[in-house]
Amino acid sequence: MAKLPPLMKLPIETADSGFYSGFSKHVAITSKILVSALIVWAISVPENAATVLNALNGQMLKNFASWYIYVAAVFLILCAALAVLPATGRLKLGLANDKPEFSNFSWFSMMFGAGIGIGMLTFATAEPMYHFATNPNVIKGEVVGYSAENVTPAYVWSFLHWGLSAWACYALVGLSLAYFSYRRNLPLTIRSGLTPLFGKHLSGGLGHVVDIVAVVATILGVAQTLGFGVEQFVAGLSRIGIGEWIINADGKPSSAGVVFALIVILGASTLSALSGVGKGIKWLSNLNMGLSFFLLAFFLLFGSTFFGFNSLFWGLLQYLLELPKLLFTVWHADGTETGDALASWQGGWSVFYWAWWIAFAPFVGVFLARISKGRTIREYVLGSVVIPSLMCFFWFTVVGGTAIDLTLNGSAGDAITGAGQESQLFVMLELILSGGFAWIMTAIVVVLLLTYLVTTADSAILIVNTINAAGEESPKGSAHIIFWGVALSFVVGGLLIVGGLGAIKTAMVIGALPFSLVMFLMCIALIKAVVRDAIRDKNGIQSVHIDN
């Protein structure tokens, strides 16, 4: 009740000694068993794993597509409301005298690198090109694919998937955890976000289940992201001359290429994770942000800049006008050609993306909370939702706009449309530049991609370790950090080798469902906490912990 101070102590049993000293054995051991079982299953009986996963995925898309659409809308609306309302927007994620640990540039760099950096390098070109060919407007006969009239619709759908809704999924988890960890001194782990609903019961089995679900979702969500990144990284290595052995005849990464890439990426990321957020991850984040700005500057100078800015203006305007409708539009298969096509498109695109961002949310959310102490809710939402979305929009229109323009005016022919998504950015660079200059830019993109891959992987390893350690933030337990680095390598490598990105995608969509329920409960808990804390403050009752 609001007549009493809120819960400010949530004891979580951790081992006092031994290999799991400082860790919750229930969470750490169970998570390791579940992830290890997935690895063994996918590698030892790949056909059975693919059959079962595809069957589950089909049922989930059939029965829970509407849930994913509506719950993603709820996350965005709640974040926007908390930021806009004066009473909540000025609340600080911490005590009155807490100051941000990181500069604005480092803070934003770490958020962006961990949140979307890898996917952006792949999809800034690939997604607008996909929707330029076909999207719901094309399916309904409103525009023609590959036409000038389809450029704005292509960006509306690209912005929907990579814009405000995506970042709101991350921000919601981070906001909840930061609120309860820094205002109420609760552990920096997922279960703390549900304390207004379940209280001290989260110290036991219920809390363990919540954290286990978060760890498994994190591994699968990060595996999806790394899967895209590994394919593009191998494609880039091939183009700079590492060797033909890293790709197959169809242009896809070979098993040897996948293994080589994962050894480089996860080896570097594990070492970085051992150094913690303030050292390796911060340094890498600043580096990849600097390289990102360099790549953007290149496209501004040599790409279709006017076309990109025109696409940005009209695409963003149309996106904002249509967003209220798009958030709640659900298409169901109705037996008609158009209805079935729309439902299939939404399942393969929007539902997939919401599941991806939700699966990625425990990792990014804990990470955002970890680096956002001392900021107000309004500042937090602006920095974790609005600015990253605008950055994505800019990337998609400057980089992807160049690809569309080259295709639309005929100078690219079918070179870009005929390439796989992992190679489209490199093909475009070869069309813009020639000879050694193209090789140099390709090498820079490969380095940038590597920094994003390492930043994402090491952040994920550190966050999973934090959840297993009942919210302990220091990079303790080197053996456990190494375990999760190896496990993540096997999840990505195993699923890529036996089933490609489709296998990772299917496993991720399934793993995201239980955590989507956790996130919905976090929304309710956060609303309850904010309202009751306002009542406490009005009545002079303690609402934040006292810093001793």
NORLIN-V508588 format. One record per pair of residues at least 4 apart in sequence whose C-alpha atoms are under 7 Angstrom apart, sorted by sequence separation. I is the first residue (numbers start at 1). J is the second residue. If there is no record, write none. Layout:
{{I	J} {I	J}}
This chain:
{{17	21} {24	28} {25	29} {26	30} {27	31} {28	32} {29	33} {30	34} {31	35} {32	36} {33	37} {34	38} {35	39} {36	40} {37	41} {38	42} {39	43} {40	44} {41	45} {42	46} {45	49} {46	50} {47	51} {48	52} {49	53} {50	54} {51	55} {52	56} {53	57} {54	58} {55	59} {56	60} {57	61} {58	62} {59	63} {60	64} {61	65} {64	68} {65	69} {66	70} {67	71} {68	72} {69	73} {70	74} {71	75} {72	76} {73	77} {74	78} {75	79} {76	80} {77	81} {78	82} {79	83} {80	84} {81	85} {85	89} {86	90} {94	98} {102	106} {103	107} {104	108} {105	109} {106	110} {107	111} {108	112} {109	113} {110	114} {111	115} {112	116} {113	117} {116	120} {117	121} {118	122} {119	123} {120	124} {122	126} {123	127} {124	128} {125	129} {126	130} {127	131} {128	132} {129	133} {130	134} {131	135} {134	138} {135	139} {136	140} {137	141} {138	142} {146	150} {150	154} {151	155} {152	156} {153	157} {154	158} {155	159} {156	160} {157	161} {158	162} {159	163} {162	166} {163	167} {164	168} {165	169} {167	171} {168	172} {169	173} {170	174} {171	175} {172	176} {173	177} {174	178} {175	179} {176	180} {177	181} {178	182} {179	183} {180	184} {181	185} {194	198} {195	199} {198	202} {202	206} {203	207} {204	208} {205	209} {206	210} {207	211} {208	212} {209	213} {210	214} {211	215} {212	216} {213	217} {214	218} {215	219} {216	220} {217	221} {218	222} {219	223} {220	224} {221	225} {222	226} {223	227} {224	228} {225	229} {226	230} {227	231} {228	232} {229	233} {230	234} {231	235} {232	236} {233	237} {234	238} {235	239} {236	240} {237	241} {238	242} {247	251} {248	252} {253	257} {254	258} {255	259} {256	260} {257	261} {258	262} {259	263} {260	264} {261	265} {262	266} {263	267} {264	268} {265	269} {266	270} {267	271} {268	272} {269	273} {270	274} {271	275} {272	276} {275	279} {276	280} {277	281} {278	282} {279	283} {280	284} {281	285} {282	286} {283	287} {284	288} {285	289} {286	290} {287	291} {288	292} {289	293} {290	294} {291	295} {292	296} {293	297} {294	298} {295	299} {296	300} {297	301} {298	302} {299	303} {304	308} {305	309} {306	310} {307	311} {308	312} {309	313} {310	314} {311	315} {312	316} {313	317} {314	318} {315	319} {316	320} {317	321} {318	322} {319	323} {322	326} {323	327} {325	329} {335	339} {336	340} {337	341} {338	342} {339	343} {340	344} {341	345} {342	346} {343	347} {344	348} {345	349} {346	350} {347	351} {348	352} {349	353} {350	354} {351	355} {352	356} {353	357} {354	358} {355	359} {356	360} {357	361} {360	364} {361	365} {362	366} {363	367} {364	368} {365	369} {366	370} {367	371} {368	372} {369	373} {375	379} {376	380} {377	381} {378	382} {379	383} {380	384} {381	385} {382	386} {383	387} {384	388} {385	389} {386	390} {387	391} {388	392} {389	393} {390	394} {391	395} {392	396} {393	397} {394	398} {395	399} {396	400} {397	401} {398	402} {399	403} {400	404} {401	405} {402	406} {403	407} {404	408} {405	409} {406	410} {407	411} {412	416} {414	418} {415	419} {419	423} {420	424} {423	427} {424	428} {425	429} {426	430} {427	431} {428	432} {429	433} {430	434} {433	437} {434	438} {435	439} {436	440} {437	441} {438	442} {439	443} {440	444} {441	445} {442	446} {443	447} {444	448} {445	449} {446	450} {447	451} {448	452} {449	453} {450	454} {451	455} {452	456} {453	457} {454	458} {455	459} {456	460} {457	461} {458	462} {459	463} {460	464} {461	465} {462	466} {463	467} {464	468} {465	469} {466	470} {467	471} {477	481} {478	482} {479	483} {480	484} {481	485} {482	486} {483	487} {484	488} {485	489} {486	490} {487	491} {488	492} {489	493} {490	494} {491	495} {492	496} {493	497} {494	498} {495	499} {496	500} {499	503} {501	505} {502	506} {503	507} {504	508} {505	509} {506	510} {507	511} {508	512} {509	513} {512	516} {513	517} {514	518} {515	519} {516	520} {517	521} {518	522} {519	523} {520	524} {521	525} {522	526} {523	527} {524	528} {525	529} {526	530} {527	531} {528	532} {529	533} {530	534} {531	535} {532	536} {533	537} {534	538} {535	539} {536	540} {537	541} {15	20} {16	21} {20	25} {23	28} {41	46} {83	88} {84	89} {102	107} {112	117} {134	139} {137	142} {138	143} {145	150} {160	165} {161	166} {180	185} {181	186} {187	192} {201	206} {202	207} {237	242} {238	243} {247	252} {248	253} {253	258} {275	280} {276	281} {277	282} {300	305} {334	339} {335	340} {346	351} {347	352} {375	380} {381	386} {382	387} {396	401} {406	411} {407	412} {419	424} {433	438} {466	471} {495	500} {496	501} {536	541} {537	542} {15	21} {16	22} {82	88} {83	89} {137	143} {138	144} {143	149} {144	150} {180	186} {181	187} {186	192} {238	244} {247	253} {248	254} {333	339} {334	340} {406	412} {407	413} {466	472} {536	542} {537	543} {14	21} {15	22} {42	49} {82	89} {138	145} {143	150} {181	188} {195	202} {246	253} {247	254} {332	339} {333	340} {466	473} {536	543} {14	22} {15	23} {41	49} {238	246} {246	254} {272	280} {331	339} {416	424} {430	438} {495	503} {14	23} {15	24} {272	281} {429	438} {495	504} {14	24} {15	25} {246	256} {247	257} {333	343} {533	543} {13	24} {14	25} {134	145} {177	188} {191	202} {246	257} {331	342} {332	343} {416	427} {133	145} {180	192} {234	246} {245	257} {331	343} {416	428} {132	145} {133	146} {177	190} {180	193} {462	475} {132	146} {177	192} {137	153} {177	193} {191	207} {426	442} {465	481} {176	193} {132	150} {132	151} {191	210} {234	253} {462	481} {190	210} {191	211} {461	481} {190	211} {132	154} {231	253} {131	154} {234	257} {461	484} {461	485} {403	428} {128	154} {128	155} {234	261} {230	258} {128	158} {127	158} {230	261} {312	393} {312	394} {93	178} {312	397} {93	179} {311	397} {76	164} {94	182} {95	183} {309	397} {76	165} {79	168} {93	182} {94	183} {308	397} {93	183} {308	398} {73	165} {76	168} {72	165} {75	168} {79	172} {305	398} {308	401} {75	169} {307	401} {308	402} {367	463} {72	169} {75	172} {304	401} {363	460} {366	463} {300	398} {304	402} {299	398} {303	402} {299	399} {363	463} {304	405} {119	225} {118	225} {119	228} {119	229} {122	232} {118	229} {221	356} {221	359} {222	360} {220	359} {221	360} {218	359} {217	359} {218	360} {218	362} {218	363} {214	362} {359	508} {356	508} {359	511} {356	509} {359	512} {355	509} {358	512} {291	448} {352	509} {355	512} {358	516} {152	311} {156	315} {155	315} {159	319} {288	448} {152	314} {156	318} {152	315} {156	319} {288	451} {288	452} {284	451} {285	455} {284	455} {110	282} {113	285} {281	455} {110	285} {8	184} {10	186} {106	282} {109	285} {8	185} {9	186} {109	286} {8	186} {106	286} {109	289} {27	208} {31	212} {35	216} {26	208} {27	211} {31	215} {27	212} {31	216} {265	450} {269	454} {273	458} {268	454} {269	455} {272	458} {273	459} {235	422} {169	357} {173	361} {235	423} {265	453} {266	454} {269	457} {270	458} {273	461} {161	350} {169	358} {173	362} {177	366} {265	454} {269	458} {273	462} {10	200} {232	422} {12	203} {166	357} {170	361} {174	365} {178	369} {182	373} {231	422} {232	423} {266	457} {11	203} {161	353} {169	361} {173	365} {174	366} {177	369} {10	203} {170	364} {171	365} {174	368} {175	369} {170	365} {174	369} {178	373} {140	338} {276	474} {139	338} {240	439} {276	475} {275	475} {274	475} {240	442} {139	342} {240	443} {274	478} {136	342} {236	442} {171	381} {236	446} {270	481} {270	482} {171	384} {233	446} {171	385} {270	485} {233	449} {167	384} {168	385} {167	385} {266	485} {164	385} {164	386} {266	489} {229	453} {164	389} {163	389} {226	453} {262	489} {163	392} {162	392} {159	393} {259	493} {258	493} {255	497} {115	364} {215	464} {114	364} {73	327} {211	467} {111	368} {69	327} {70	328} {69	328} {66	330} {107	371} {223	488} {227	492} {223	491} {219	488} {223	492} {227	496} {101	371} {124	395} {125	396} {100	372} {124	396} {128	400} {100	373} {100	374} {125	399} {227	501} {99	374} {100	375} {108	383} {124	399} {125	400} {129	404} {98	374} {112	388} {124	400} {125	403} {189	467} {94	373} {93	373} {94	374} {224	504} {93	374} {189	470} {223	504} {224	505} {65	347} {69	351} {72	354} {92	374} {93	375} {189	471} {68	351} {92	375} {93	376} {187	470} {188	471} {92	376} {93	377} {187	471} {224	508} {91	376} {92	377} {61	347} {65	351} {68	354} {90	376} {91	377} {68	355} {89	376} {90	377} {220	507} {221	508} {89	377} {90	378} {220	508} {88	377} {89	378} {220	511} {83	377} {217	511} {83	378} {126	421} {216	511} {217	512} {83	381} {126	424} {217	515} {122	421} {125	424} {122	422} {125	425} {213	514} {214	515} {79	381} {213	515} {194	521} {194	522} {197	525} {193	522} {196	525} {118	449} {194	525} {193	525} {196	528} {196	529} {118	452} {117	452} {118	453} {113	452} {114	455} {113	455} {114	456} {113	456} {114	459} {173	519} {176	522} {176	526} {184	544} {185	545} {183	544} {184	545} {183	545} {28	468} {27	468} {24	468} {23	468} {24	469} {23	469} {24	470} {22	469} {23	470} {57	506} {71	520} {39	490} {43	494} {39	491} {42	494} {46	498} {54	506} {42	495} {50	503} {53	506} {57	510} {53	507} {39	494} {43	498} {12	470} {2	532} {2	535} {3	536} {2	536} {5	541} {4	541} {5	542} {6	543} {8	545} {5	543}}
